[in-house]
């Protein structure tokens, strides 16, 4: 602790997360107390004259039950993170932190936030989600700098009207509460809102003043009791995502057709009987109309050529064949266009590649997921690395041959999907910069040999798909460099043997070795005690090692079809995974 405090005095930052603390050590409250010079002792080594007041205190993921009023002794705190603890309340001293900008008390058991929080006038971000709060203090309305408020998964039945003073609010998340209404006054005051989530509440009305939120990008009100969408919705002209599924909406206002930037519209599980022709002007990528009462669709919907996903299941559609409804979206749109007059059909314009990319980029602003699947790209567009902190990037089904070095700047990327392209070389220089990457799918490319140290640049991978790249493993890249792997897909790799070091991947849950040329299975697979699925189908395996039976406690699916197995009777195979594993286990020598 002394070492950490000493470092904190130099940096102004103290991180005590994940230390099983039940209370905050008194030394933290007395961060600089006792420091001084001239005594000839240890304090001289601390260079007290260079000490920095504590500005950032991280105490997340402990078992802290309370905060002392001594918190006021840390008046220079800017960031205070107490998430995932056992707090039941916040002390009044929270209001004596005049420089506090970020306060995270999520995932506690807090039942009340002291009114004094209103004196923390510099507060910009407050996360009090996942607690037991029944109300927010009205004094929060004095925090005029507040721009990000997260109170999801509490017990709020209403929001204090004083929050109308928080005119800089740009992100508001109240999902999973018991809100029955949000006043017109509050909505009309939050003119800077860009993201608003009030899903999973008890709202019955969407205020007319919603139309004044011209900066709103994402609006999520799914799973409420809303019966109507106000015509003023057309004022939300920046809206790219609108989620209104699981409500009681029976009519979509024609004014919704004016939302030219809208890319995702979720209207599933409502009471819609028709979809207005005017809404067919939207340049949507995703439209969910499933589980409504639609009996038909306007032919004009065929002109919505930007649509990549149209969901219609659960509707009594009598004018459309079920194969069209459940089939690919382009085929359905083509059918609908065929029902237009010749003049109307000629008006249908296929969006340019650039327009689709622009729409996908806008959607990624809030979702942090960017999909450019199937756009016939030959190179990665610059919008990818210019679009901010994307965590999931889908570039599958294109004709990309290499990854540009600029992609290295996407350091937040966690999932990278490059399936079905024409990539030849393992992109070492790019991958080594993607330190957060946990999922990499490069199946069905033209990969040459992956260097022997190729996997070392992605040590945090949990999912890896190299299927269909027959030559990629010739140089024997070390799977042992991927200790966190949970899923490996190596279909159609022309493998004649299982890579030997796969047997050391103790976190592996799914191993797909189907459609190869394997003749035997290594005994070492018995060590993969976390394995849930093992696909060995369509190989040349005639005998299974009895040791495979030791996986019986964990293995749920063992696929063996398409192998010339002679060591196991067909009657055993027909009984499924558990029967086969028990049969093998019985063959083990005593």
C-alpha positions, 0 to 999 in steps of 0.5 A: 500500500505504501508503494502505491500511495507513494506512486500516487503522490507523484502521479495524482492517480491511485488504482486499488481495484480488484483488491478485495477491500472491504473499506477504503484504507485511511491512508487514502483519505490522508493522501498527503497528510504527514508529508513534509521535508527536513526530518531526515527520514523517509519523507525526504525520499518522497520529495514532498515538494513535488507531490501531486494532490490525488485527482483520480481514485479507482476503487472498482471491483472490491467489497467496500460497504461505505464511504467516510465523510473524510472524502472531503479531504480529497478536494482535488478529485476529478475522477472517482470510480467505486463501481462493483462494490457494496455501497448502500449510500453516498456521504454528504461529503460527495458535495465537497469535491468541487473539481469532481467531473466523473463519478461511477458508483454503478453496480452497488446497492445504493438506495439513496444519493445525498442531495449534497451531490448538487454542490459537485458543480463540475460533474460531467458524467454520473453513472449510478446504474444497477443500484436500488435507487427509487429517485434521483436527487433534485439537486442534480439539476444544479450540476449544470455541466452534466452531459452524461447521465446513466441510471439504468436498472434502478427503480425510478418511477419519475425523473426530477423536473430540476434536471431540465436545468442540465441543458448540456446533457448529451447522453441519457440512459434510463433503461430498465426502470419503472418510468411511466412518463417523461415530461414535455418540459424535460424533453424540450430542455435537453436540446443537446441530447445525442443518445437517449435510452429509456427502454424497458420502462412503463412509458405510455406516451412519447412527448411531442417535444421529442421533435425538438431534439435535432441532435439526437442520433440514437433513440431507444424506447423498446419494451414500453407501452407506447401507443403512438409516435408523434408526428413531430418525430420528423424534427429529429433529423439527425436520427440514425437509430430508432428502436420502438419494438415491443410497444403498442404502436398501431400506426407509423406516422407518415412524417417519419419518412422525413428522417433522411439519416435513419439507418435502423428502424425497429418496430417489431412486436407492435400492432401495425396493420400497414407500413406507410408508403411515405416511410418507403422514402427512408434509406434504411439498412435495417427494418424490423417489422416482425411480429405485427399484424401486417397483411401486405407490404406496399410495392413502394418498399421495393424501392428501398434498395439500401435495405440489407435486412428486412425482418417480417416473420410473425405477420399474417402476410397473405399477399407474399409467399412464405419463401419470399418472406423468409428468403433474402431481402434483395429477392423480396425487394425485387418482387415488390418492385415488379408490382410497381408500374413501369414508371415507378419501377424506373424511379428505384435507384440502387444506392452507390457504394459510397452512399452505403458506406456513408450510412454504415459509418453514421450508424457506427457512431453510437453502436461502435460496430461498422459493417461493410459486408458484401460491397464488392470492395477491393480496398478498405475504405478510409471511413473505417479508421476515420469513424472513431472507436469502432469495436467491431468491423465486418469487411466480409464478402468483398475482394480485399487483398491486403489491409492498409497500415492505417487500420493499425490506428483502430486500437479499440477494435475487438472483432475483425471479420475478413471472411470471404476476401482475397487476402494473401499475406498474414497482416502482421504489421496491422494485427500487432497494433490491435491490442484489444482484438479478441475475435479474428475471422479470416476464413475463405481467403487465399492466405499463404503460410502464416509465419511461425510467430504469426499468432504472437501478435494477437495474444488475446484472441478468443475466437479464430477462424481460418477455415478454407485457407489450405496453405496457411498452417504449413509453417506451423504457427504456434497455437500455444501463443494464444492461451485465451482461445475459446473457439477455433475453426479449421474447416477445409484446411487439407489437414492430415493431422491435428496441430500438436500444440492445440492440446495445450489450449485449456480454455478451448470450448469449440474446436472445428476440424471438419472437412479435412483429411485427418486419419487419427486424433491425438490422445492429448485432446483429453486435456481440453477439459473445457471443450463443449463442441468437437467437430470431426465430421468429413475426415478419414478417421477410422479409430478414436482413442479411448482417452477421448471418453474422458471428455464426457463430463464437459463435451456436449457435441461430438460430430463424427459423420462422414468418417469411415469409423470401424471401431464403434458400432453404428448402434452406438453412434446413433445414440449421440455424443454421450453414448459414444463418449461413455463407450470410449471411456469403457474401453480405457485400460483399467 
